Amino acid sequence: MNKADCFHLGYVAKLHGFKGEVSLFLDVTNPEDYQTLDAVFIEINGQLSPFFVESFKLKNKGFAAVKFEGVNAENDARLLLRKNLFLPAQILPKLSGTHFYDHEVVDFTVVDVNFGEVGKLKSIVDLQVNPLIQIMKDEKEVLIPLIEGVVVELDRKKKVMTIEAPAGLIELYLG
């Protein structure tokens, strides 16, 4: 599996018990959507390796206790700590309109209806209380709250996100 064809699901956060179980942090909006996972890809030495899920128990705040097939001891599980988890992007349902997956809009050009072109979308900073659109314009960073109504249009073919930022916010960063 090629990393370019996948999306980042989270990472192996810590050991969970002594029989090879680990605690995963699922860095996604709805961790409960992933409770029925059969397998994940774990990045080891720059390569994605498949690991099959033997048991999966969702905890709170995006964490899950997971037992992988063939990982039966603490030392085996320790080798997975802090490793990134990936899933094929093709398993995600297609979204339309202004709904998007965070990884889908990276490198989109961001245009504000009042300001004009703002810059390139670097990432969606997924803070639970206040998610942000991180935009880079030359060497300057612009952070726009990702609140309802900010994204007014998403052109996936042209890779353009049109927003309506709060008045004066972009000028504070770029002025």
C-alpha positions in Angstrom: 0.0 0.0 0.0 1.3 3.4 -1.0 1.1 6.2 1.7 -0.2 8.7 -1.0 -3.3 6.5 -1.4 -4.1 6.5 2.3 -5.3 8.9 5.0 -3.7 9.3 8.5 -6.0 7.6 11.0 -3.9 8.2 14.2 -1.1 6.5 16.0 -0.2 3.8 18.5 -0.2 5.8 21.7 0.8 3.3 24.5 0.8 -0.2 25.7 -2.5 -1.5 27.1 -1.9 -4.5 29.4 0.8 -7.1 29.1 -0.5 -9.5 26.4 0.3 -7.4 23.3 -2.6 -5.0 23.4 -2.0 -1.3 22.5 -4.0 1.9 22.9 -4.5 3.7 19.7 -5.3 7.4 19.4 -7.7 7.9 16.5 -7.2 11.4 15.2 -10.5 11.6 13.4 -13.8 13.5 13.9 -15.9 10.4 14.7 -13.8 7.6 16.2 -16.9 5.4 16.5 -17.0 5.1 12.7 -13.9 2.9 12.9 -15.1 0.4 15.5 -15.5 -2.4 12.9 -12.0 -2.2 11.5 -10.6 -5.5 10.2 -7.1 -4.1 9.6 -4.9 -1.0 9.6 -1.6 -0.1 8.0 1.1 0.8 10.4 4.1 2.8 9.2 7.3 1.0 10.2 10.6 2.2 8.8 8.9 4.2 6.1 6.8 1.3 4.9 3.1 0.6 5.4 2.6 -2.9 6.9 -0.9 -4.4 7.4 -2.0 -5.4 10.9 -5.2 -7.4 11.4 -7.4 -6.4 14.3 -8.3 -9.3 16.7 -10.2 -7.1 19.1 -11.2 -3.4 19.3 -12.7 -1.6 22.2 -13.4 2.1 21.8 -12.5 4.2 24.9 -13.1 7.9 25.5 -11.5 10.9 23.8 -10.5 9.1 20.6 -8.6 6.3 22.2 -9.2 2.6 21.6 -7.8 -0.6 23.1 -6.7 -2.9 20.3 -5.3 -6.4 20.0 -3.6 -7.2 16.7 -3.2 -10.7 15.4 0.4 -12.0 16.0 1.2 -9.3 18.6 1.1 -11.4 21.7 3.6 -10.0 24.1 4.5 -6.6 25.6 7.9 -6.6 23.7 6.1 -7.1 20.3 3.6 -4.3 21.1 6.4 -2.0 22.3 7.8 -2.0 18.7 4.6 -0.4 17.5 4.6 2.5 20.0 4.4 6.0 18.4 3.9 4.5 14.9 1.4 6.2 12.6 -1.8 4.4 11.4 -3.2 4.6 7.9 -6.2 3.4 6.0 -6.9 3.4 2.2 -8.6 6.7 1.2 -10.9 4.6 -1.1 -12.8 3.3 1.9 -14.1 6.8 2.8 -17.5 7.7 1.4 -17.4 10.5 -1.2 -18.5 13.9 0.3 -20.1 16.6 -1.7 -20.8 20.3 -1.3 -18.8 22.1 1.4 -18.3 18.8 3.4 -14.7 17.5 3.2 -12.2 15.3 4.9 -9.3 17.2 6.5 -6.6 15.4 4.3 -8.6 16.0 1.1 -8.2 19.8 1.1 -4.5 20.0 1.9 -2.7 22.2 -0.7 -6.0 23.7 -1.9 -5.9 27.4 -2.8 -8.0 29.4 -0.3 -9.9 32.4 -1.6 -11.9 34.7 0.6 -15.0 36.3 -0.9 -13.9 39.7 0.4 -10.1 39.6 0.6 -9.4 37.5 -2.5 -6.7 34.8 -2.7 -5.3 34.1 0.8 -2.8 31.3 0.2 -2.4 27.5 0.3 -4.2 25.4 2.8 -1.5 23.7 4.9 -3.8 21.7 7.3 -7.0 21.6 9.3 -6.0 22.0 12.9 -8.6 19.7 14.5 -9.0 21.3 18.0 -12.1 20.0 19.6 -13.3 23.4 20.8 -12.2 25.5 17.9 -11.0 23.8 14.7 -8.9 26.0 12.4 -8.0 26.3 8.8 -4.2 26.8 8.6 -3.2 28.7 5.5 0.3 29.7 4.4 0.9 32.9 2.4 4.6 33.1 1.6 6.1 32.8 5.1 3.1 34.0 7.0 0.5 31.8 8.7 -3.2 32.6 8.7 -5.6 30.8 11.0 -9.3 30.9 10.3 -11.9 29.4 12.7 -13.6 26.5 10.9 -17.1 27.4 12.1 -20.3 26.7 10.2 -20.7 28.9 7.2 -17.1 29.9 6.8 -16.5 27.5 3.9 -18.9 28.7 1.2 -17.7 26.7 -1.8 -15.4 23.8 -2.5 -14.2 23.2 -6.0 -12.5 19.8 -5.9 -11.5 19.8 -9.5 -9.7 23.2 -9.4 -8.6 22.6 -5.8 -10.0 25.8 -4.5 -11.7 26.5 -1.2 -13.8 29.6 -1.0 -14.3 31.0 2.4 -15.9 34.0 4.1 -13.7 34.8 7.0 -14.7 37.0 9.9 -14.3 40.7 8.9 -10.7 42.0 9.3 -9.2 38.6 10.4 -7.1 38.0 7.3 -5.8 41.5 7.3 -4.6 41.0 10.9 -2.3 38.2 9.7 -1.3 39.7 6.4 -1.6 43.4 6.9 
